[in-house]
Amino acid sequence: MTAWQELGTGTDREARAAARLNGTAPRPARALPWPGSWQPLGARFRADGEGGRGTNFALWAPGAEAVDVCLFDEDGRESRHRLTEQTYQTWHGYLPGVLPGTRYGFRVHGRWDPWTGARHNPAKLLIDPYARAIDGGCTTHEAVSSAVRNWPERDVADTVRDDRDSAPYVPRSVVVHDADDWYDDQRPKTPWADTVLYELHVRGFTMRHPDIPPGLRGTYAGLAHPAAIAHLTGLGVTAVELLPVHHHVSEDHLQERGLVNYWGYNTLGFFAPHAGYSSSGSRGQQVGEFKRMVRALHAAGIEVILDVVYNHTAESGVMGPALSFRGIDNAGYYRPDRSRRGYADYTGCGNTLDTRRPQVIRLVTDSLRYWVQEMGVDGFRFDLAAALARGSDAVEMEHPFLAAVSQDPVLSRVKLIAEPWDVGPGGYQLGGFPPLWGEWNDRFRDTLRDFWRGARPDVRELATRIAGSSDLYQRGGRRPYASVNYVTSHDGFTLRDLVSYDRKHNLANGEDNRDGTDDNRSWNHGREGETSDPAVRALRVRQLRNLLTTLLLSSGVPMLTAGDELGRTQRGNNNAYCQDNEIGWLDWSLLDDPEWRSLAELTARLIRLRRSHPVLRQRAFFSGRPAAPDGPRDLSWLTPAGREMTEADWFAPTHALAMRLSGTAMAERDQHGREVHDADFLLLLNADAEPRRFTLPGPHRPLVDTALAGPPAPVPVTEVTLTGRSAMLLTA
């Protein structure tokens, strides 16, 4: 029997036959691996105890009958090594001489029984779920699927195994030496109440920056460049929230249209930094480059939050590519539907990871800890987080995954942000996540949009949102900073487009403008798209100032979307997920225009005010009561006439509101137990088209007036007339 024949029998026969037909039969295997260790999972480079070095491979594959480690040399030739040891459902072995930079994958042998969820197919080269780096792309080809895509009987196509070798068309895992003690890193550890988030795309933020060297644009090194960091520190943001940087691939339908999954919500590797954002290489160099980026941001006082996608993977539905989990243990990783052939899809992406299972919880929490402990990040925003908390069907806030995170000594100490919904029934869970979690507050977003476009009949909802959304977050011991307030995010219109378009314009996505939401709550102010009409342009810019001012002065954690402070436009595209071009990239030349430069300056001025005054970033919910018997209320609401609002006022039609914050009635003490006091502030909002006169409760100095491009004169006044659709911040 030859070495190739020794690789196995039974289910291997089909793979050998396919390899002969395709002309891809691998080179003879070397000697069997040493037994090695069943933990940790993945490929871990280490010394072998006899003066040599090598790599231990460990793969959890409970339904497998055999597992091969496949190594690829510099010419792309494959050699296979059978793992003969199995401990606690984990196949493992140590290969001497396998060094960092080596590319590898797995082939898993076992049952093909789609009716019970078993989809093993050794013809498919599989990514290691614990791979620290991934090299190469995923090419559109029918051989990438584990089932025959072009089978004439479509209703059973997913049950017919495709035995063509997928190796020429899929990426490889990479062995990485990832030890790092972070001795020179100082985490900012910004308190939640002091946090200002800035959502950005690593590539899009840097691709057009004139002061970043061309070779670094679009990369981790580009984001670490002093020119990029200078903009962040100039604004005063305390954390960047990076769109997905886990290694991801583009779906077939995008590749067929000449597009890519630009946003990255199609994860392939939960431990691997996306290689496409590396300027230094994809054979492990991306790991070091990412770490250096984190160090540079930390040195500037900026935390790094990752937008992570654990709810689904890039393998899509049953006819999607077999890239990793599907071929390792399909029924062990994914939530099955009632037939067990397909998947329960709470994500809209074809599959849902089954976080009810201990091994899947381990995978996700291992990944999260890795990014904190070895890659240096400071927190996570979880895409479609409700899908991670689903029990047998419903979302459960006592779910094992949430319990595992809350008790973890590493993860319970970093920032955790939920996108508190998924696309399944009962998936909208705003306000429902437990303590430790912040949440994207879409009710804040919708309320501010509606108020400033004049679509709300009264100000009750607005007052609740800008005061911290206590109706959503006060129960269970949560604080105002559980509310992550935003007006825009990557998903939807930019801020400039929000005031320039009534309708989405997504034809560039190639989906006949069917994609993207139709519920934009936007207003073009009389002209669709860009216009030279000076009155419309002036009103639009004022509305941008209104939205930014209200966002940054509200109680909770504000989140800006990169480029909104520059007047960035996506030309009306509200779903630019596939636009890796000037539609999706920031245009830094906008800073050369005084109109847009003044918007950036206003944004920085508002953030400085927020950081300088604790009354503008409350750590506790307002009580509406005075701190002393004869003192002022910590929060009071006034009519334009200057009197406190009554119940009748709250229900009366109006587009104007005054919010008074008392700096002497704060229920807060510093770390030494001393009472915290601050100045008093008055925020005036007028969403009416006509000017509105406000009588003030005593002399106040204007600090911000959105009717002006720059700061107002700080002259004390007792009465002001707000321009139609404008806001003003004053201090006593």
N, C-alpha and C positions, 0 to 999 in steps of 0.2 A: 504493500500500500504506500502510495506517495505521500509526501508531506501535505500536499493539497487535499488528498483524500482523507487524511487524518483530521481535517478540520471538522468533520462531523458526518452524520448519516441522517436518514429520515428527511426532515424538512430542509436539509442542506442540498438535497439532490436537485430541487428546482432551482436554487440559487446557482449551483454549478452549471446546470444546463443553460440558464439564462446568460451566465457569464461567458460560456463558450460561444453562444449565438451572437452576443454583442461584441465579442473580441476583447473582453475586459477581465479575463481570468487573472486573479492576482498572482504575484510572485509567491513562491513557496514560503511558508511560515518559518520563523526561527524556532528555537527551542521554546518549550512551554515557559510561561512566566513563573516566577517564584510565587509562593502563596500570598505574600503581602498581607494587607489589613483591610477589614471591611469598613473601617472608618478612618478618617473622614471621607465622605462621598466626593466623587470627582477625580480629577487627576492632580496629584500632589507630588511635586518634585522634592526629593530629600536624599540624604546620604543613606547608603545601604547597610552600614555597620561594619563593612569590611574594607573601608577606604575608597569605595566607589560611590557613584551617584546614579540615580535613576528616578523613575516615577511610579508611584502606586496608583492604580486605577480601581475605582469602586463604583458600581452601578446598582442601584436598587431596581430590580426587575423580577418581581415575584412570580410572574407567569412564564418566565423564560425557560426554555429547555437547554439553551446554551447561549453564551455571549462571546463575541470576538471583539478585541481591540484592534482597530485598523490604523496603521501608521502610514504616513505619506512622506516620501522623500522629496528632495528639492525638484525632481523632475515630475512629481505628481504620481509616482508609482506606489502602489498599495501593497503592504504586507499585513497579514492577519495573524493574530495571536489569541488563542483560545484561553479564556479565563476558566480555570478548572475548579476554583474554590467558590463556595457559596456559604455565607453566614447570615442568618436572619434575613433571608430573601435578597441579600446583596451579593453580587458576583464581584470578585476582586482578584487582583494579582499585581505583582511588582515586576517591572521590566527594567533591568539594569541598562544603563547607557542612554536612556531616553531623557533628553535634556530640554530645558526651556526653549520655546520656539518651535518644538516639534508639533506638527499638525496630526490630528487623530480624529477618529469617530468610532461609533459602535455599530455592530450588526447583531441584531437580537433574533434568535431562533425560537420558534414556539408555535402554538396553535393559530391557525387562521379560521376563526369562527365568528364572523361579524354578528351573528344572531345572539351571541352572548357577550359581545363587545371585544372579543380577542382579535387583534389585527396585526399580529407579528408577521414580519416579512423581511428576511435577511438580505433581500436584494436592495434594501433601502439603507443608505448610510445615515446614521443618526447623530445629531449633536448631543454632547454630554449635557444633561440639565444643570450640572455644576461647573460648566466650562468657564474659566476666568477670562478667556478671550476667544473670539471667533474670527476666522479669516475667510474671505471670499463671499460672493453673493449667491443668490438663489435664482436660477434661470428658469424661465417658463418652459416646461417640457412635460409631456404626459408621463414620463418615467418617474417623475418626482412623487406622483400619487401612489399610494399603496394599492389602490384598486384601479381597474381599467376604465379610464375616463370616457373612452369612445365606444364602450360596449353598447350594442344596438338596443338592448332592452334596458332603458334608463332606470326603471324602477328597481332593478336588482344589480345595477352596475357596481354599487359599493360592495357587493359580496363576491365579486370576481377579482382575484388577486392579480396584480400586475408584477411580473417577475423580471422586468427590465431593471438593470442596475441604475440607481439614481446618483451614484458618486460623481459623475461628470458635471452634474447640474446643481449641486448643493454645497453649502459652506463646510468648513472643517473647524473643529474645536482646536484650541492651541494650548499646549502645556505652558504654564506661567510660574515663575518663581516670585511669589507675591508677599514675601515677608517684608514688613515695614513697621518700625516702632513709632513713627510719627513724633520723634523726639523734638523736632523743631516747629511743631504746629501748635498754634494757640486758637482754640475754638472761641468764637465771639460769645456764645451762650446768651444771646439776646433774650430777655424776658418776653413772653408772649405779648403782653400789653404794649411793649415798646416796638413791636415788630411792624415793619412796612415791607410787604412782599412785592417782588417785581418778576412777573412771569415772562420768561424769554426762551427763545430757541437758539441753541448753541450756534448753529450754522447761520440762521437768518439774522441774528444780532450782529455778526461780524463780517458777513460776506461783502458788504459795500462800504465798510469803514475805511476812509482814506488814510488814516494814520496807522493802520495795522498792515504789516508786510503782506503782500499778496499770497505768499506761501503759507501763511498762518490763518488766513481768512477762512471762516467756516469750521474752525477746529477748537478743541479744548485749549490749545496754546493761544489761539486768537482771543478767546474770552479771558485768558490770564494776562493778556498784554496790557501794559500800563494805560494805553489809550482807551481800552474797553472799560477797565476798572475806574478810570478817572470819571467817566460819565456816570457810573453807578454811585460813586462816592459824592460826586457833585450834586446828584439828585438827593442823596441822603437815604436811599433805601437800605434796609438792614439785611435783606435776604433775597437771593435769586431763586426762583422756582423754575427749574429747568424742564422743558418739555422732554418726553422720554429719551433717556440716554442709554437704556438697556439696548443691547444689540437687536435690531429689528430688520425685517425684510419687506419688500413691496409685494402686494398681491398681484396675481396673474392679470387681473382685469386692468390694473394700472400699467403694468409693463406692456401689455398689448396696445395701450393707447399712448405709449411713449412717456408715461408719467411715473412718479414714484410716491411712496408713502412718506411724504416730507415730515409730517408731524411725528411719526414714529410709534403710533399706537397699534403696533403689530409685532409684539415682542417674540423673539426667538430664544434669547439667552438672558436669564434673570440675574446672572452674576457678571456678565461681560459688558464693558463699555462699548458703545456702538463704534465700530471700526471706521465708519465713514467720517467721523469727526476727529480723526487722529491725523496730525501732520507728520508723525514720526514713523508710522508703519502699523501693520495689523497682525504682527506675529508676537504680540504681547506688549509692544511699545505703547499701545493705546492705554494700557493700565497705568504705566508710569506717567504718561502725559495727563491723564485725568487727575491723578493724585497731585501733580504739580499745579494744576488749575485750582484745585480745592485749597491748597496751601496759599496760593496767591490771593484768592478771595478772602480767606480767613485773615491774612495779614492786613487786609484793608478793612477788616471789621465786618465782613459780609458773610452771612451763613449761606449754605448750599442745601436747598430742598429739591428732591427729585420727584417728578411726576412719574409714578410707577403704574404699570399695567399688569396686575396679577389675575385679573378676572377672566382673561382668555389668552390664547396664544396664536401665533401665526399659522397654525395648522388648519384653521377654519373648520368647515363642515366635513362630512365623511369623504367627499371627493376632493378635499383640499390636499396640500402637500403633506407627505409623511417625513417630517424633519427631526422629530425628537420623541415627545411623549407618546404619540400615537403608536409608534413602533416599539417602544420600551414596555409600556403597560397601559394601553388605551383605557381599559376599564378602571384602572387604578388612579388615573390622573383626572379624567374628565367626568362630568355629571352626565349620565345617560338619560335619554328620553324613555318613554314607556316601552318602546319596542326593544331597547338596549342596542339597536343597530346605530341609532343616531344620538344626537346630543341635546340636552336641555340647553336652550340658548337664551340666557338672560342678558346678553351683551349686544346682540345684534350683529355679532361677528362670526357666528357659526358654531362656537363651542363655549363652554364655561368650565373653568377649573374647579375641581371638587374639593373645596376647603373644609368639607366635613371629615375628610380622611386624615388620620394622623400623619401619614407620610407627606401629604401635600402641605399640611400646616407646617411640617418641619422644613420642607423645601422653601416655602415663602419666608418663614422666620429666619432660616439660615441665610437666605439672600439679603434680607433687611439688615441683619446683624453684620454681614460682610461689608455692606456699603457704609455702615456706620463705623465699624471698628478698623477695617483695613483700607477703605477708600475715603474715610474722613467726613462723610456727609452728615448733615445736622437734622434731617427730617425728611418726611415723605408726604406727597399728596397722592391719594389712592384713587385712580380712575374707576368710576362705577363701583364705589366701595360697597354698596348694598349687595352686589352679587357675591361678595366675599363672605357675607353674613347670612346667606340663605341656608335654612335647614332643609327639611324634606321638600319644602316649596317656599314657605313664607320667609321673610327677613326676620331674623331673631337677634336681638341685642345682647343675649346671653350666649351667642354662638361660640363654639370652641376656638375659632380663629381670633375673635375679639378678646376672648379670655386669655389666650396665649400671649397676645401682644401686651395686654394690660399688666400681666404679671412678670413679663420679661425684664430682667434688671438692666438691659441695654435699651430696648425699644421703648420702655415706659418713660425714658428720660429724654427722648428726642421729640421734635415737633411732628404730630400726626394730624393730617388734614384729610377729611373724607369728601369725595364728591358723593353726596348722600342720596344717591338714586341709582337704579339700573333701568333696563327697558322692560322688565317682566312685570306681571301683575303685583300690585302692592309694593312696587319698588321705590316709590318716592318716600324718603325717610328723613326729610329735612327736620332738624331739631331732635332726632331720635337717637343719635349716637351717644355712647356713654362718656363720662368724664375722661379727660386726657385728650379727647379728640376735638379738633376744630372742624368746621364744615364750610364749604362753599355755600354762601347764602344767596340763592337765586331770587328769593323774594325781595331782598335788598336791591338787587340788580333791576328787577322789573319795576319796582316801586319808583326808583329814581328816574328810570327812563320815562315812565308814565307821567310822573309829576312835571318834569321839565318840558315835555311835549304837550302839557295841558290836558292829559287824558284822565285825570283823577278829579272827582267832584268835590273832595274834601281832603283834609290833611291828616286824618287819623292814622292811616297806614304809614305815611311818610314819617310822622313823629315816632312811631314805634320802631321803625327801621333805623333811623339815624341816632336813636337813643340806645341802641345795642340789641334790639330784638329780644327783650326779656321774655316775651310770650313763647319764644322757641327754646331759649337756653337757660332760663333761671332755675328750672327744676333740676334736681339731681346734683346740685352743687356746682354747676358749670358757671362760667364767668362771661362777661361781654366779649372777651377775646376768643370765645368759641365760634363767634361769627366772623368768617372771612368775607368781608364786604368787597364787592366788585361791581363795576358797571359793564366792563367788557372782559373777555378772556380770549385765548387763542381761537375758541369755537364761537364764531359769529362775526358781526361787523367790528371793525376797529372803531375807536371813538369818533374819528373824523367821518367815517362812513356812516356811523349812527345818525349824524346830523345832516348827511348829504344824500341819503338814498331811502326811498320808501320800499323798494323791492330789492331782492337779491339778484345778483348778476353773475351767475356761476357757469356760464357756457364754457369757459376755459377748462372746466373739470371734465368735459366730455360726457356729461350725463343729462344733456338736454335741459339743464336748469332744474332738474327734479330733486337734486340733493340739497342739503342745507335747510334750516328751519324757515318757515314763513311767518313765524311769530317773532318778529324783530323788535317791535315796539319802537320803531325808528321814525324819523320825520325829516324829510328833505328840505323843509322850509320854503317850498314853492318851486324848486327846480330839482330835477332828478340828476344827480351826479355833479361833477364840477361845473362851475359857472363863473362868469366874469361880472355878474351883477353885484355891485359893491354893497348894496343893502343886505342881500342874502348872505354874502360872505361875512359881513360884519356880525350878523345875527348868529351865524353858525359858530364863529369863533367864540362869541360870548357864551353860547350854550356849552361849548367845550370847557370853558372856564367854570361855568356853573356846575357841571358834572364832576370835574376834578375837585372843586372846592367842597362840594357836599360829601363826596367820597372820603377825602382826606381829613375832614373835620368831624366825621361820624364816629360814634363809639363802636369799638370792635377793631379788627385787624384789616387795614386797607390793602387791597391787591391791585397794582397797576399792571397793565399789559404793555410790554416793551414797544416803544414807538408811539404810544398814545400821547405822550408828552411832547412829541415832535410833530404831531399832525399827520401821522403815517396813514396811508390809504392802501386798501387792497382792491380799489376800483369797483367797489360794490360786491366783491366776492365774500360771502359770509361762511364759506366752508373751504378754506384754502389749504386743506390737508394734503393735497397732491401738487402744490405749486412751489416747487423748489426753483424759484426764479424771482424776478423783481416784484412779483405780486406778493410773495411771502417774505421777502427780505426787507430790512429797515433801510430807508433812504436817508443817509446822514447829511445829504446836501440840504435837507430842510432846515438845518440849523443856520444856513447862510441867509435865510429869509427872516427878516426882523419879526414878522407876524408869528412864525412858528417858534423862533428863538424865545420870544416873550412868553409863549405858552410853557416852554420848558423851564424858564425862570420862575414863573408862577408856581409850577409843580414843586420845584425845589424850595421855594419860599414857604409853601404850605406844609411841606414835610418838616422844615426847620421849626415852624411854629408848633407843630404837633410834638416834636421831640423836646422842645424847650418848656412845654407847659403840661404838667401831669393832668390838669383838669380836662385836657383834650384827648387823653388816652386812659380813661378810667379803668381801674382794675376790678371794680365792683359795680353792680347795677345801681342806677339811681333809685332813690327811695321816694323822691318828690316831697320830702319833709325837711324841715330845718335841722341842722346839727345842734343848735342851741335854741332854747325856748323863744327868744326874741330875734333869732337870726334868720337869714334868707333860706329858702329852699335850695337843695343841691341842684335841682333842675326845675325850671318853671317855663311855661309856655305863654306867650303874649300875643294878643291881637295887634294889628298895625296901629291901633289907637293907644297901645301901651298898657292895657289892663290884662290881668290874667284871664286866660280862656275859661269859659264856663262849659257845661255839658252841651248847651245849645250851640255854642261856637264850634265845638268839635264836629257837630253834624251839619253845620251850615255850609253851603257851597262857597268855596274860597280857593284861591291859588297862592295865598300869602301866609307866612308863618314866621314867628320870631321865637328863637330858642335861647334861653338865658341859663348859663352855667355859672355856678357860684364857686369860686376858688377857696372861699373860707368855710364852706359847708361840706367839704370832701370827707367821706368816710374812709380815710386812708392814713396809714402811718408808715414811716420809713423803717429801715432795717434796725434802727436803734430805738424804735417805739415812739418816736416823736410824730406829732400830727403834721400832715402835709398840707400846706396852704399854697394858694396860687392866686393869680388875678381872676377877675370876673370877665366873662366873655358873652357876647351877644351875636348870634348868627341870624341874619335876616334873609329870607328867601321869598322871591316874588316871581312866580311862573306865569303871571298874567301878562298879556301883550302890552298893557298900559302901565305907565308909571304908578307907583304906590307910595304914599307918604307914611312913614313910621314915626311914631312918637316914642322916644327912648326913656327908660327909667333912670334918668340922670345923665350927666355928661359922659360920653364915650368917644374914644379915638378910633377912627377907621384904620384897619390894618390891611384889609383886602376888599377890593371893589371890582367885581367881574365885568363891570361896564367899562373899565379902564385897562389898557394894555400893561400898565405898570402899577406900582404901589400908589395908593391915594395919599393926600396930604394928611398927616396925623394930627389934625386940629380937632379938639374936643367939640362935639355937637350934641344937642339934645333932641334933634329932629333931622331926619334925612328923607329924601325922596329917591326911592330906588327906580332906576330905569326899568322899563318892561323887560321881563325875563332876565333877571340878574340877581346876584347874591352879594352880601356884604358881611364881613366879620369885623366886629368892633370890640375894644376892651375898655373897661372902666378906668 
